[in-house]
Amino acid sequence: MRIYIRSSIAAAILAVVCISNSALVKASDQSDVRATVQSVFEQLKSRNYDALYDFLPGASRSRMSRDRFVNALQRAQDFYQLDRMDIGTVKVLGNLAVVDTVLYGRVINPIQAEGKIVVQQYLLREDGKWRVATGDQSSVRKFLAANPGFSKQFRIQQPRVYIKQNDKWVQFNGPRGGRR
């Protein structure tokens, strides 16, 4: 009888430890993802584009050189100024994470206006590090095709851009039929 009770207590303790460990790993993954997204935003805001390159997935880095990446971001910097970012829900499934974010800033050119972008950030874990694949739709599509359950579990959304007019956020619909 004592052996049965001890075995039951040991099994219960083991189950609690396993569940706690799983929760800690999940919380750790979420905080790591959140920290990566925040770090990328700070690098983008401070226009440290060279450091941003290291946050790209390997497939993205193999398709685009560091110089080309940095030059593309430098050309775009005259159009906007980032101010802050809100990080919402963080969802992690294996080696993919999706983070709901809202980026606030100002459009500088061709008009001056307050703006915000509501966008999901996609991250892939490579070699134990989270890499931001938001702009790399090829990698995201490849992952989603290989993991159809992910898109069923998490609602994937297209980015939405808003401009403030008369103290109200109005969705901006850019020109149709442009380059993709």
C-alpha positions as CSV (number, residue, x, y, z in Angstrom):
1,M,0.0,0.0,0.0
2,R,2.8,2.4,0.9
3,I,4.6,1.6,-2.3
4,Y,1.4,2.3,-4.3
5,I,1.0,5.7,-2.5
6,R,4.6,6.7,-3.1
7,S,4.4,5.7,-6.7
8,S,1.2,7.7,-7.2
9,I,2.8,10.8,-5.5
10,A,6.0,10.4,-7.6
11,A,3.9,10.1,-10.8
12,A,1.8,13.2,-9.8
13,I,5.0,15.2,-9.1
14,L,6.5,14.1,-12.4
15,A,3.3,15.2,-14.2
16,V,3.4,18.6,-12.5
17,V,7.0,19.1,-13.4
18,C,6.5,18.1,-17.0
19,I,3.5,20.4,-17.4
20,S,5.4,23.3,-15.7
21,N,8.4,22.7,-18.0
22,S,6.2,22.8,-21.0
23,A,4.6,26.1,-19.9
24,L,8.0,27.5,-19.1
25,V,9.4,26.6,-22.6
26,K,6.3,28.1,-24.2
27,A,6.6,31.3,-22.1
28,S,10.3,31.4,-22.9
29,D,9.6,31.0,-26.7
30,Q,7.0,33.8,-26.5
31,S,9.3,36.2,-24.6
32,D,12.2,35.4,-27.0
33,V,10.0,36.1,-30.0
34,R,8.7,39.3,-28.4
35,A,12.3,40.4,-27.7
36,T,13.4,39.7,-31.3
37,V,10.5,41.7,-32.7
38,Q,11.3,44.6,-30.4
39,S,15.0,44.5,-31.3
40,V,14.2,44.5,-35.0
41,F,11.9,47.5,-34.6
42,E,14.6,49.4,-32.6
43,Q,17.2,48.7,-35.3
44,L,14.8,49.8,-38.0
45,K,13.8,52.9,-36.1
46,S,17.4,53.9,-35.6
47,R,18.1,53.1,-39.2
48,N,20.8,50.5,-38.3
49,Y,20.0,48.5,-41.5
50,D,23.3,46.6,-41.5
51,A,22.4,44.9,-38.2
52,L,18.9,44.1,-39.5
53,Y,20.3,41.9,-42.2
54,D,21.4,39.4,-39.5
55,F,17.8,38.9,-38.4
56,L,16.8,37.6,-41.9
57,P,16.3,33.9,-42.4
58,G,19.0,32.1,-44.3
59,A,16.9,31.7,-47.4
60,S,16.5,35.5,-47.6
61,R,20.1,36.2,-47.0
62,S,21.1,33.8,-49.8
63,R,18.8,35.6,-52.2
64,M,19.8,39.2,-51.3
65,S,23.2,40.5,-50.4
66,R,23.7,42.7,-47.4
67,D,24.6,45.7,-49.6
68,R,21.4,45.3,-51.6
69,F,19.3,45.0,-48.5
70,V,20.8,48.0,-46.8
71,N,20.6,50.1,-50.0
72,A,16.9,49.3,-50.4
73,L,16.1,50.3,-46.9
74,Q,18.1,53.5,-47.2
75,R,16.2,54.5,-50.3
76,A,12.9,54.0,-48.5
77,Q,13.9,56.0,-45.4
78,D,13.0,59.3,-47.0
79,F,9.3,58.3,-47.1
80,Y,8.6,57.6,-43.4
81,Q,9.7,58.1,-39.8
82,L,8.9,55.3,-37.3
83,D,7.9,56.4,-33.8
84,R,6.7,53.4,-31.8
85,M,5.3,49.9,-32.0
86,D,2.7,48.0,-30.1
87,I,3.2,44.2,-29.7
88,G,0.0,42.2,-29.4
89,T,-0.6,38.5,-29.4
90,V,2.4,36.2,-29.8
91,K,1.7,32.7,-31.2
92,V,4.4,30.1,-31.4
93,L,4.0,26.7,-33.1
94,G,7.3,24.7,-33.4
95,N,9.7,26.8,-35.4
96,L,7.3,29.4,-36.6
97,A,5.9,32.4,-34.7
98,V,3.3,35.0,-35.6
99,V,3.2,38.3,-33.8
100,D,0.4,40.9,-34.1
101,T,2.0,44.4,-34.2
102,V,1.0,48.0,-34.9
103,L,3.7,50.3,-36.1
104,Y,3.1,54.0,-35.7
105,G,5.0,56.8,-37.5
106,R,4.8,59.6,-39.9
107,V,4.6,59.7,-43.7
108,I,7.1,62.3,-44.8
109,N,6.9,62.0,-48.6
110,P,4.9,62.6,-50.9
111,I,2.6,64.0,-48.2
112,Q,3.0,64.6,-44.5
113,A,0.6,62.6,-42.4
114,E,0.5,60.4,-39.3
115,G,0.2,56.8,-40.2
116,K,0.1,53.3,-38.8
117,I,0.6,49.8,-40.2
118,V,-1.2,46.8,-38.7
119,V,0.9,43.9,-39.6
120,Q,1.6,40.3,-38.5
121,Q,5.3,39.7,-38.1
122,Y,6.4,36.2,-39.1
123,L,9.4,34.6,-37.5
124,L,11.2,31.4,-38.3
125,R,13.6,29.7,-35.8
126,E,16.9,28.7,-37.4
127,D,19.9,27.4,-35.4
128,G,18.1,28.3,-32.2
129,K,17.6,31.9,-33.1
130,W,14.4,33.7,-34.2
131,R,14.6,35.2,-37.7
132,V,12.1,37.7,-39.0
133,A,10.6,36.6,-42.3
134,T,7.8,39.2,-42.6
135,G,9.1,40.6,-45.8
136,D,10.0,37.2,-47.2
137,Q,6.6,35.9,-48.4
138,S,8.4,33.1,-50.2
139,S,9.6,31.6,-46.9
140,V,6.3,32.2,-45.2
141,R,4.3,30.5,-48.0
142,K,6.7,27.6,-48.0
143,F,6.2,27.1,-44.3
144,L,2.4,27.4,-44.5
145,A,2.3,24.9,-47.3
146,A,4.3,22.4,-45.4
147,N,2.2,23.1,-42.2
148,P,-1.4,23.5,-43.2
149,G,-2.6,23.1,-39.6
150,F,-0.8,26.4,-38.7
151,S,-3.0,28.6,-40.9
152,K,-6.0,26.7,-39.6
153,Q,-5.0,27.4,-36.0
154,F,-3.9,31.0,-36.5
155,R,-5.7,33.5,-38.8
156,I,-3.2,34.9,-41.2
157,Q,-3.9,38.5,-42.2
158,Q,-2.6,40.9,-44.9
159,P,-1.0,44.2,-43.6
160,R,-3.3,47.2,-43.4
161,V,-2.1,50.8,-43.7
162,Y,-3.9,53.7,-42.2
163,I,-3.5,57.5,-42.4
164,K,-4.9,59.8,-39.8
165,Q,-7.4,62.3,-41.2
166,N,-9.5,64.6,-39.0
167,D,-8.4,62.7,-35.9
168,K,-9.7,59.4,-37.4
169,W,-7.7,56.4,-38.8
170,V,-8.7,55.9,-42.4
171,Q,-7.5,52.8,-44.3
172,F,-5.2,53.7,-47.2
173,N,-5.7,51.7,-50.3
174,G,-2.7,52.2,-52.6
175,P,-2.7,52.2,-56.3
176,R,-4.1,49.0,-57.9
177,G,-2.1,46.9,-60.5
178,G,1.3,48.0,-59.3
179,R,4.4,45.9,-58.9
180,R,4.1,42.8,-56.7
